[in-house]
């Protein structure tokens, strides 16, 4: 099986778009860098004709977590509400019928005050508004995160955003919440490279929807988590819902 056949429909669309973009456009933005990188990797893989494991491989799991940006109409404190946006994503993964908005989560936590959000406050909001118990884990490892995703449990993680090389919000460089929605792999120089698949709520304007299902290599992602100490935040912190979701 060739590497293209192992892609999901979403990934295949991303690759095809990146190839068209690289041939016809050059906007000079961070998104430009991401798309041209995909195009270059695509050409390398096509040249090497690398064989990948079948799609059912246990190391390839992507949960269909709904994406919500902190820049949408229902998220008005966009500099402070990445955490509430992540709670909304995970909350609606478990409770698809919920209509709770990022604004409502933020107001529940701060009573209308525009301020930073603490980890315990996200846990309380998830419990009160979605009936979810989010357990805090510090010093989590790559394998722990993969195991939770394999159990059907998306994870809210705290990262040092300045270490996220392909972020579009270049002005924001401190603590930031994101959601780990899955793991996959790519072949590069005939080696398998594992990646985390992330929802980043800090995508806006015409790029808003591209904050969903962002692939980040293991080394890059774990570096973002480790660098949290630069913001005086706990290293490699994850909030994980108790109980598994039936994915059948």
Phi and psi in degrees as a GROMACS rama.xvg file:
@    title "Ramachandran Plot"
@    xaxis  label "Phi"
@    yaxis  label "Psi"
@TYPE xy
-79.2802  164.479  UNK-2
-63.3463  -32.8124  UNK-3
-66.1388  -36.2728  UNK-4
-68.2301  -20.3311  UNK-5
-84.7917  -6.53351  UNK-6
-78.4081  152.079  UNK-7
-75.2162  167.55  UNK-8
-59.6081  -39.93  UNK-9
-62.9305  -45.4726  UNK-10
-65.6596  -38.816  UNK-11
-64.3076  -40.2344  UNK-12
-63.1529  -40.8179  UNK-13
-60.3285  -44.0968  UNK-14
-64.137  -46.1476  UNK-15
-63.6256  -40.9542  UNK-16
-64.8166  -41.9969  UNK-17
-61.5944  -38.6495  UNK-18
-66.8749  -42.1907  UNK-19
-64.6592  -43.9514  UNK-20
-59.6134  -47.7348  UNK-21
-62.7355  -30.1965  UNK-22
-78.6656  -28.9767  UNK-23
-120.256  -16.0898  UNK-24
-132.252  162.206  UNK-25
-159.077  87.2195  UNK-26
-88.2186  -12.7041  UNK-27
68.6438  25.9866  UNK-28
-106.631  175.081  UNK-29
-61.8126  -36.5054  UNK-30
-64.9216  -34.6657  UNK-31
-57.5897  -44.9133  UNK-32
-61.5643  -41.3079  UNK-33
-65.5871  -44.9789  UNK-34
-68.1372  -39.7581  UNK-35
-68.89  -31.0592  UNK-36
-65.6535  -43.5159  UNK-37
-59.2279  -42.6872  UNK-38
-61.3207  -44.0206  UNK-39
-64.4791  -42.4926  UNK-40
-64.6759  -37.0306  UNK-41
-60.1856  -44.8345  UNK-42
-64.7501  -38.1575  UNK-43
-64.7506  -43.5907  UNK-44
-66.5225  -41.1335  UNK-45
-61.6217  -38.6754  UNK-46
-68.367  -37.1887  UNK-47
-86.5431  -15.3255  UNK-48
48.5162  50.9703  UNK-49
-74.335  137.5  UNK-50
-88.4953  135.622  UNK-51
-113.108  158.886  UNK-52
-62.2715  160.548  UNK-53
-65.264  158.82  UNK-54
-58.2715  -25.0329  UNK-55
-80.3592  4.72285  UNK-56
-57.3478  135.412  UNK-57
-64.105  -15.0583  UNK-58
-83.2329  -1.03314  UNK-59
-116.647  101.542  UNK-60
-139.592  122.804  UNK-61
-128.784  118.193  UNK-62
-85.851  140.387  UNK-63
-84.6662  68.3987  UNK-64
-80.4678  129.473  UNK-65
-65.4394  139.965  UNK-66
-95.5549  136.851  UNK-67
-136.254  130.423  UNK-68
-90.2671  149.393  UNK-69
-78.8188  5.47159  UNK-70
-112.767  9.66191  UNK-71
-75.5019  171.101  UNK-72
-61.7232  -27.7397  UNK-73
-95.1456  21.2657  UNK-74
-138.415  87.5214  UNK-75
-90.8848  -15.5596  UNK-76
-100.233  62.2092  UNK-77
-63.786  -19.3274  UNK-78
-82.2292  -17.5296  UNK-79
-119.814  -9.75008  UNK-80
-107.362  29.2357  UNK-81
-64.1517  -39.1448  UNK-82
-62.7305  -51.1133  UNK-83
-58.4876  -37.2374  UNK-84
-62.4916  -37.9494  UNK-85
-68.7925  -38.9014  UNK-86
-62.4099  -39.4441  UNK-87
-61.2019  -43.858  UNK-88
-60.7093  -50.8648  UNK-89
-68.6167  -39.6823  UNK-90
-59.9284  -41.1741  UNK-91
-81.2153  -16.0677  UNK-92
-65.4496  -43.025  UNK-93
-83.9315  -27.3523  UNK-94
-129.572  75.4599  UNK-95
-58.729  -24.2254  UNK-96
-83.3437  -5.68827  UNK-97
-66.3614  143.512  UNK-98
-111.986  11.07  UNK-99
-64.0589  132.044  UNK-100
-101.905  167.244  UNK-101
-59.5881  -41.1578  UNK-102
-57.7985  -43.6607  UNK-103
-65.3399  -38.0716  UNK-104
-66.0183  -44.8526  UNK-105
-61.9927  -45.5993  UNK-106
-65.0208  -36.0988  UNK-107
-62.3233  -35.5384  UNK-108
-81.3477  -46.6271  UNK-109
-108.434  -3.82206  UNK-110
57.346  37.8312  UNK-111
90.142  0.431552  UNK-112
-88.4492  132.068  UNK-113
-83.7333  98.4288  UNK-114
-149.505  170.61  UNK-115
-68.1573  157.396  UNK-116
-112.58  135.845  UNK-117
-90.1875  156.43  UNK-118
-58.0593  -46.4426  UNK-119
-61.2007  -30.656  UNK-120
-69.485  -34.7286  UNK-121
-66.1041  -40.0135  UNK-122
-61.5685  -43.9083  UNK-123
-64.7796  -40.4516  UNK-124
-65.6686  -40.8468  UNK-125
-62.5967  -39.1955  UNK-126
-68.6242  -46.7701  UNK-127
-72.7967  -37.2392  UNK-128
-99.89  -23.2367  UNK-129
-124.617  -4.54926  UNK-130
68.7773  24.4648  UNK-131
-102.589  138.862  UNK-132
-98.5363  108.781  UNK-133
-97.2622  114.63  UNK-134
-91.9535  133.728  UNK-135
-85.4802  134.669  UNK-136
-128.867  126.333  UNK-137
-103.651  152.181  UNK-138
64.6562  34.4636  UNK-139
-71.064  152.52  UNK-140
-104.927  167.104  UNK-141
-56.9922  -44.8225  UNK-142
-66.501  -36.315  UNK-143
-62.6216  -45.0052  UNK-144
-61.7024  -43.0393  UNK-145
-62.2026  -38.4384  UNK-146
-65.6367  -42.0815  UNK-147
-63.8775  -43.3605  UNK-148
-62.4958  -40.782  UNK-149
-61.1713  -26.8343  UNK-150
-84.7643  1.52099  UNK-151
81.3728  31.0508  UNK-152
-123.866  99.4485  UNK-153
-63.8554  153.425  UNK-154
-123.257  131.5  UNK-155
-86.5661  124.782  UNK-156
-120.442  153.115  UNK-157
-106.156  127.357  UNK-158
-127.821  163.61  UNK-159
-88.7192  107.499  UNK-160
-65.7777  -27.2978  UNK-161
-62.7519  -18.8698  UNK-162
-89.8384  -2.2903  UNK-163
-88.2096  100.532  UNK-164
-63.1638  -31.2207  UNK-165
-103.929  19.6827  UNK-166
-65.002  149.727  UNK-167
-93.4937  -22.1644  UNK-168
-87.4219  82.5917  UNK-169
-68.9402  -21.2529  UNK-170
-77.665  -20.2975  UNK-171
-100.885  123.145  UNK-172
-133.691  11.4229  UNK-173
-108.795  -147.038  UNK-174
-65.4401  141.611  UNK-175
-153.324  139.375  UNK-176
-96.2155  139.347  UNK-177
-138.564  168.835  UNK-178
-117.387  126.832  UNK-179
-84.5779  118.861  UNK-180
-108.186  -9.53966  UNK-181
176.787  -176.081  UNK-182
-142.307  143.182  UNK-183
-147.397  -160.958  UNK-184
-151.863  156.812  UNK-185
-130.571  160.11  UNK-186
-100.445  128.667  UNK-187
-138.488  122.086  UNK-188
51.3158  41.0092  UNK-189
62.7394  27.1101  UNK-190
-122.015  149.153  UNK-191
-88.0638  124.712  UNK-192
-110.141  118.166  UNK-193
-81.0466  147.257  UNK-194
-137.51  145.918  UNK-195
-87.905  146.313  UNK-196
-109.484  121.527  UNK-197
-120.294  149.673  UNK-198
-102.673  120.776  UNK-199
-111.161  111.72  UNK-200
-69.9585  -11.791  UNK-201
-91.2258  50.9055  UNK-202
-116.795  140.607  UNK-203
-145.068  173.695  UNK-204
50.1307  -134.445  UNK-205
-69.6434  -15.3831  UNK-206
-96.4176  6.08751  UNK-207
-50.2626  -51.5329  UNK-208
-70.5136  -14.5964  UNK-209
-80.1524  1.46994  UNK-210
-75.8049  -6.88135  UNK-211
-91.8063  141.237  UNK-212
53.8367  52.7903  UNK-213
-86.2804  124.055  UNK-214
-83.4258  133.391  UNK-215
-136.207  129.782  UNK-216
-61.3744  156.514  UNK-217
-54.5207  -48.2052  UNK-218
-61.1834  -45.1883  UNK-219
-64.1155  -47.4392  UNK-220
-63.5875  -47.7063  UNK-221
-65.5015  -30.673  UNK-222
-64.1687  -40.3191  UNK-223
-61.3646  -39.3405  UNK-224
-72.1975  -41.5319  UNK-225
-66.0676  -34.6108  UNK-226
-73.357  0.871613  UNK-227
-58.1034  -24.9005  UNK-228
-61.9086  -22.6297  UNK-229
-64.5111  -23.2054  UNK-230
-105.031  11.6398  UNK-231
61.6092  32.7341  UNK-232
-106.535  160.147  UNK-233
-66.9935  140.041  UNK-234
-70.1072  138.902  UNK-235
49.6848  54.3143  UNK-236
-93.2231  136.382  UNK-237
-135.801  142.317  UNK-238
-107.17  122.866  UNK-239
-128.406  130.754  UNK-240
-69.1978  139.248  UNK-241
-75.189  136.663  UNK-242
90.6355  147.331  UNK-243
-97.5324  154.371  UNK-244
-97.6657  136.627  UNK-245
-70.1774  112.586  UNK-246
-98.1142  5.97235  UNK-247
